[in-house]
Amino acid sequence: MNLDESPWDVVVVGAGPAGLLAAGRAAMLGARVLLLEKMEKPARKLRITGKGRANITNMRPLEGHLQEIQPEPRFLRQAFQAFFNRDLVALLEAQGVPTRTERGERVFPASGLAWDVADALVAWVRAQGVEIVSHARVERLLIREGTFTGLVVAGKSSKVPHEVEARCGILATGGLSYPATGSTGDGLRFAEASGHRIEPLLPSLVRIDTRPAHPTAQGLTLKNVQLALWIDGKKHGTEFGEAEFTAKGLAGASVLRLSRRIVQAMAAGRKVEVTLDLKPALDVAKLEARLLRDLDAHRDRSCGQLLKALLPAKLVDVFCAVLVLDPSGSAAQIKGTKQRQLLSLLKEMRFAVTGHGGWEEAIVTAGGVSLKDIDPRDMASRKVGNLYFAGEVLDLDANTGGYNLQIAFSTGWLAGEAAARKAAGPSWDGLP
Ligand SMILES: Cc1cc2nc3c(=O)[nH]c(=O)nc-3n(C[C@H](O)[C@H](O)[C@H](O)COP(=O)(O)OP(=O)(O)OC[C@H]3O[C@@H](n4cnc5c(N)ncnc54)[C@H](O)[C@@H]3O)c2cc1C
């Protein structure tokens, strides 16, 4: 194929999950599609998702997905109706990648390899006839009289001309997180330069720094604990699940799920704290009764031994330090005020949040191209004709659980479909 042969029907910028689905769907509908990726390989980020296992979607019904998405989940209704979890699973199975559904309805490739998902999608895109060009960094968009007409590719490439003409463009350049994978916010700059509003960009699904931090407990992962978020002294929700002690604070699934609100509150200069309930299954009265029973039965034991019965080993020294207890001293030290302090530490271990991980560590970007400037029926820009957006570049993000990738897949599919239809013009004769 002669890549100089212009114009293309659809040019897609970014070969992440959103761009791949957009390009594949547009080509499936008969469009001549060029997919430009600035990195060496398509879908760098997808290949490292889910700790290398790719939690590609979630089998909860549509309403369940919407509950996990911010800031305007209803925006996604049409995209999810066009292409949802079962469609994705079917597409991958047809490409020879069976899937497996695990706890919490999370879906993974049965092989446990994110790499398989990425390779299968790239193969599917190629099979639809899409031309994928790597090492092609788009520098800016070409817009004439308010309509997209093409784009400029940086440097000189033997594969694509400096200026690419196309009837329609789809921006699927991702957000700002994990910039080493290629997601450096280029599309956000193109969007802003062409008159789109950008909602404030903040790292999300990210670890937090706390005071105190308990570095001696680093690496300890607690299951079935509850974290509560406090903003300016007022409780703003709880999350049940896993929490992990790090060198500087806390991480783990329940921390990540609270992180969006934490980062936003900190950016607004508010006082943020979290409390950790190590025994959420027991109310204070039940826990107190159990503690008194243990103390009574084991008065001859050391403090350390008694605490070991109540806590993971890595927290025993932490508790002794906070409560000023001698671990080798008698458990009988734990009485009166110390007993009340121990109870409150078990139910409400308090941390001031002093910071959070940056873009290099955040799993997603909160904020992005304002949804007010995008039509949810087809992902078309309301500011520039023939221009479409898909994936994390948009002001949409979700909790962990496979929801972020499904957003990328669904918005990509819908944008590809709409762009193909637009490029075909009046000759369009319906979807196959
Ligand atoms: C470590 C990690 C683990 C994750 N795990 C999960 C998970 O298990 N489940 C889940 O649902 N979500 C997960 N996510 C989130 C998910 O990966 C993203 O939400 C998703 O990849 C967004 O897809 P996208 O196509 O919009 O953008 P991206 O995947 O960011 O892709 C954008 C592409 O555009 C390219 N690009 C950018 N600018 C240009 C340009 N100027 N010219 C050409 N190309 C350009 C980039 O190189 C990149 O390939 C994880 C994220 C991270 C960082």
The ligand as a MOL file (V3000), in Angstrom:
LIG
                    3D

  0  0  0     0  0            999 V3000
M  V30 BEGIN CTAB
M  V30 COUNTS 53 58 0 0 0
M  V30 BEGIN ATOM
M  V30 1 C 0.5620 -0.0810 35.5410 0
M  V30 2 C -0.8360 0.0280 35.0160 0
M  V30 3 C -1.7110 -1.0360 35.1960 0
M  V30 4 C -3.0280 -0.9210 34.7160 0
M  V30 5 N -3.8430 -2.0010 34.8640 0
M  V30 6 C -5.1340 -1.9290 34.4130 0
M  V30 7 C -5.9810 -3.0630 34.4770 0
M  V30 8 O -5.5710 -4.1840 34.8460 0
M  V30 9 N -7.2700 -2.8990 34.0660 0
M  V30 10 C -7.7500 -1.7120 33.5890 0
M  V30 11 O -8.9350 -1.6170 33.2530 0
M  V30 12 N -6.9340 -0.6300 33.4500 0
M  V30 13 C -5.6400 -0.7200 33.8400 0
M  V30 14 N -4.8020 0.3590 33.6780 0
M  V30 15 C -5.3240 1.5660 32.9920 0
M  V30 16 C -5.3460 1.3650 31.4610 0
M  V30 17 O -4.1180 0.8010 31.0490 0
M  V30 18 C -5.5790 2.6820 30.7270 0
M  V30 19 O -6.7510 3.2790 31.2130 0
M  V30 20 C -5.6770 2.4320 29.2040 0
M  V30 21 O -4.4500 1.9270 28.7160 0
M  V30 22 C -6.0530 3.7030 28.4490 0
M  V30 23 O -6.0870 3.3810 27.0910 0
M  V30 24 P -5.8850 4.4950 25.9470 0
M  V30 25 O -5.8650 3.7400 24.6620 0
M  V30 26 O -6.8580 5.5690 26.1370 0
M  V30 27 O -4.4550 5.1300 26.2330 0
M  V30 28 P -2.9810 4.5000 26.3120 0
M  V30 29 O -3.0250 3.0900 26.6730 0
M  V30 30 O -2.2420 5.4480 27.1710 0
M  V30 31 O -2.4630 4.5880 24.8170 0
M  V30 32 C -2.1840 5.8200 24.1870 0
M  V30 33 C -1.2250 5.5780 23.0450 0
M  V30 34 O -1.0640 6.7870 22.3050 0
M  V30 35 C 0.2850 6.9220 21.9310 0
M  V30 36 N 0.5590 8.3340 21.6690 0
M  V30 37 C 0.5310 9.3560 22.5630 0
M  V30 38 N 0.8370 10.5210 21.9710 0
M  V30 39 C 1.0690 10.2400 20.6580 0
M  V30 40 C 1.4450 11.0290 19.5530 0
M  V30 41 N 1.6810 12.3480 19.6510 0
M  V30 42 N 1.6110 10.4290 18.3540 0
M  V30 43 C 1.4130 9.0680 18.2100 0
M  V30 44 N 1.0600 8.2780 19.2430 0
M  V30 45 C 0.8940 8.8440 20.4740 0
M  V30 46 C 1.0420 6.3700 23.1220 0
M  V30 47 O 2.3640 6.0260 22.8100 0
M  V30 48 C 0.1670 5.1810 23.5140 0
M  V30 49 O 0.5710 4.0120 22.8590 0
M  V30 50 C -3.4820 0.2690 34.1050 0
M  V30 51 C -2.5790 1.3260 33.9250 0
M  V30 52 C -1.2770 1.2040 34.3640 0
M  V30 53 C -0.3290 2.3470 34.1550 0
M  V30 END ATOM
M  V30 BEGIN BOND
M  V30 1 1 1 2
M  V30 2 1 2 3
M  V30 3 2 2 52
M  V30 4 2 3 4
M  V30 5 1 4 5
M  V30 6 1 4 50
M  V30 7 2 5 6
M  V30 8 1 6 7
M  V30 9 1 6 13
M  V30 10 2 7 8
M  V30 11 1 7 9
M  V30 12 1 9 10
M  V30 13 2 10 11
M  V30 14 1 10 12
M  V30 15 2 12 13
M  V30 16 1 13 14
M  V30 17 1 14 15
M  V30 18 1 14 50
M  V30 19 1 15 16
M  V30 20 1 16 17
M  V30 21 1 16 18
M  V30 22 1 18 19
M  V30 23 1 18 20
M  V30 24 1 20 21
M  V30 25 1 20 22
M  V30 26 1 22 23
M  V30 27 1 23 24
M  V30 28 2 24 25
M  V30 29 1 24 26
M  V30 30 1 24 27
M  V30 31 1 27 28
M  V30 32 2 28 29
M  V30 33 1 28 30
M  V30 34 1 28 31
M  V30 35 1 31 32
M  V30 36 1 32 33
M  V30 37 1 33 34
M  V30 38 1 33 48
M  V30 39 1 34 35
M  V30 40 1 35 36
M  V30 41 1 35 46
M  V30 42 1 36 37
M  V30 43 1 36 45
M  V30 44 2 37 38
M  V30 45 1 38 39
M  V30 46 1 39 40
M  V30 47 2 39 45
M  V30 48 1 40 41
M  V30 49 2 40 42
M  V30 50 1 42 43
M  V30 51 2 43 44
M  V30 52 1 44 45
M  V30 53 1 46 47
M  V30 54 1 46 48
M  V30 55 1 48 49
M  V30 56 2 50 51
M  V30 57 1 51 52
M  V30 58 1 52 53
M  V30 END BOND
M  V30 END CTAB
M  END
